[in-house]
Amino acid sequence: MKQLHKQSSMNHRRDEETPSTQTPPYSPKSLKHPKSIPRSINYLFKEQRLLFILIGILIGSTFFILQPSLSRLGPTDARSPIRRSFSKDNIVSSDVSVVSDNHDSSASFSSGTNRAVYGKVGRVPVGIGRRRMRVVVTGGAGFVGSHLVDKLIARGDEVIVLDNFFTGRKDNLVHLFGNPMFELIRHDVVEPILLEVDQIYHLACPASPVHYKYNPVKTIISFAITNVMGTLNMLGLAKRVGARFLLTSTSEVYGDPLQHPQKETYWGNVNPIGERSCYDEGKRTAETLAMDYHRGAGVEVSRFIDPSSGLFVLLLP
Ligand SMILES: O=C(O)[C@H]1O[C@H](OP(=O)(O)OP(=O)(O)OC[C@H]2O[C@@H](n3ccc(=O)[nH]c3=O)[C@H](O)[C@@H]2O)[C@H](O)[C@@H](O)[C@@H]1O
């Protein structure tokens, strides 16, 4: 027993004294040692590893070159005019065609000079296709809204329409009933709603105030409530879920403009007490709210106009 103990203590000391000639066990720290660089190069050259890596790169790039059709970005329908989802950089090149205020000419979210060429799509590497968006369109049963919904569905997005059918009609959307990418909710935007979405197109508005002459007070109240509460609710939702927000405004926010076309810096020539003021003021309030959310919540705003139709305010979170 004593003998054993002696031997083990001797061994212990020998371990301490004689420097080990064996390679130390693997430790991540050893990588930092300068000797590890030639060692890793050795590793690379051993067993033709480098050759295999190069062959792998060659196969990969050949696949990318030979499969351009797979790397196309865009909707399945090549005729679709929408090239991309709206983003800060490509908002002018995206071409969401909508029909204008006066319902007879086609307008788009793009500027005239940057209209997208139908069928032209961008290219991205294979496997990095455009992510399907979940989109809310308020007032989607209306004239402009229903056309927008069609385009979004054609783009491959999942669309939820919120509409209280104040002026909108189910007939405008009936062709989409049964489409799994489409959902219609009877909802008044003056009431809050929580939905997990990527984009919000806020179109709900009593757009044609035909009754304002007969009951102006009721009309302005309805305009004020929808434009204030409705826009506030939708902006709040955009902020909460980090969605991009688009507000359809109108060139009428300039009143009876003295400048044509109106520049971004122009503030308009507004009559706040005119017969149709309820409409203009409602939209002006909605724009004010959008800008307040921009200043207060740090969302980016793009403001662009197609003179033949409405004025669109885009908010990017
Ligand atoms: O160019 C414009 O100035 C207008 O264009 C479109 O309006 P539009 O499609 O022409 O009008 P409607 O066909 O009446 O569509 C409005 C939709 O909003 C809905 N709505 C209206 C009011 C309301 O409180 N809630 C609501 O969901 C209506 O039911 C309807 O479906 C936009 O929807 C308006 O926001 C925009 O102000």
The ligand as an SDF file (V2000), in Angstrom:
LIG
                    3D

 37 39  0  0  0  0  0  0  0  0999 V2000
  -59.8900   58.8070  -54.9520 O   0  0  0  0  0  0  0  0  0  0  0  0
  -60.3020   58.9980  -53.8240 C   0  0  0  0  0  0  0  0  0  0  0  0
  -60.2910   60.1110  -53.3240 O   0  0  0  0  0  0  0  0  0  0  0  0
  -60.8090   57.8410  -53.0370 C   0  0  0  0  0  0  0  0  0  0  0  0
  -60.5880   56.6370  -53.7900 O   0  0  0  0  0  0  0  0  0  0  0  0
  -61.0550   55.4520  -53.1730 C   0  0  0  0  0  0  0  0  0  0  0  0
  -62.4470   55.4800  -53.0210 O   0  0  0  0  0  0  0  0  0  0  0  0
  -63.4170   54.8630  -54.1320 P   0  0  0  0  0  0  0  0  0  0  0  0
  -62.9910   53.4940  -54.4460 O   0  0  0  0  0  0  0  0  0  0  0  0
  -63.4990   55.8270  -55.2460 O   0  0  0  0  0  0  0  0  0  0  0  0
  -64.8160   54.8930  -53.3750 O   0  0  0  0  0  0  0  0  0  0  0  0
  -65.7530   53.6970  -52.8900 P   0  0  0  0  0  0  0  0  0  0  0  0
  -66.0370   52.7900  -54.0310 O   0  0  0  0  0  0  0  0  0  0  0  0
  -66.8900   54.3380  -52.2160 O   0  0  0  0  0  0  0  0  0  0  0  0
  -64.8320   52.9140  -51.8430 O   0  0  0  0  0  0  0  0  0  0  0  0
  -64.7270   53.2530  -50.4810 C   0  0  0  0  0  0  0  0  0  0  0  0
  -64.8390   51.9850  -49.6700 C   0  0  0  0  0  0  0  0  0  0  0  0
  -64.6400   52.2880  -48.2990 O   0  0  0  0  0  0  0  0  0  0  0  0
  -65.6510   51.6070  -47.5480 C   0  0  0  0  0  0  0  0  0  0  0  0
  -65.8890   52.3270  -46.2980 N   0  0  0  0  0  0  0  0  0  0  0  0
  -66.3630   53.5880  -46.3160 C   0  0  0  0  0  0  0  0  0  0  0  0
  -66.5870   54.2510  -45.1400 C   0  0  0  0  0  0  0  0  0  0  0  0
  -66.3540   53.6180  -43.9300 C   0  0  0  0  0  0  0  0  0  0  0  0
  -66.5670   54.1870  -42.8360 O   0  0  0  0  0  0  0  0  0  0  0  0
  -65.8810   52.3640  -43.9370 N   0  0  0  0  0  0  0  0  0  0  0  0
  -65.6590   51.6920  -45.1040 C   0  0  0  0  0  0  0  0  0  0  0  0
  -65.2260   50.5290  -45.0710 O   0  0  0  0  0  0  0  0  0  0  0  0
  -66.8610   51.5890  -48.4500 C   0  0  0  0  0  0  0  0  0  0  0  0
  -67.8090   50.6330  -48.0770 O   0  0  0  0  0  0  0  0  0  0  0  0
  -66.1940   51.3100  -49.7780 C   0  0  0  0  0  0  0  0  0  0  0  0
  -66.0500   49.9340  -49.9690 O   0  0  0  0  0  0  0  0  0  0  0  0
  -60.4140   55.2980  -51.8090 C   0  0  0  0  0  0  0  0  0  0  0  0
  -60.9910   54.1710  -51.1730 O   0  0  0  0  0  0  0  0  0  0  0  0
  -60.5890   56.5340  -50.9570 C   0  0  0  0  0  0  0  0  0  0  0  0
  -59.8810   56.4090  -49.7510 O   0  0  0  0  0  0  0  0  0  0  0  0
  -60.0930   57.7390  -51.7150 C   0  0  0  0  0  0  0  0  0  0  0  0
  -60.3860   58.8720  -50.9650 O   0  0  0  0  0  0  0  0  0  0  0  0
  1  2  2  0
  2  3  1  0
  2  4  1  0
  4  5  1  0
  4 36  1  0
  5  6  1  0
  6  7  1  0
  6 32  1  0
  7  8  1  0
  8  9  2  0
  8 10  1  0
  8 11  1  0
 11 12  1  0
 12 13  2  0
 12 14  1  0
 12 15  1  0
 15 16  1  0
 16 17  1  0
 17 18  1  0
 17 30  1  0
 18 19  1  0
 19 20  1  0
 19 28  1  0
 20 21  1  0
 20 26  1  0
 21 22  2  0
 22 23  1  0
 23 24  2  0
 23 25  1  0
 25 26  1  0
 26 27  2  0
 28 29  1  0
 28 30  1  0
 30 31  1  0
 32 33  1  0
 32 34  1  0
 34 35  1  0
 34 36  1  0
 36 37  1  0
M  END
$$$$
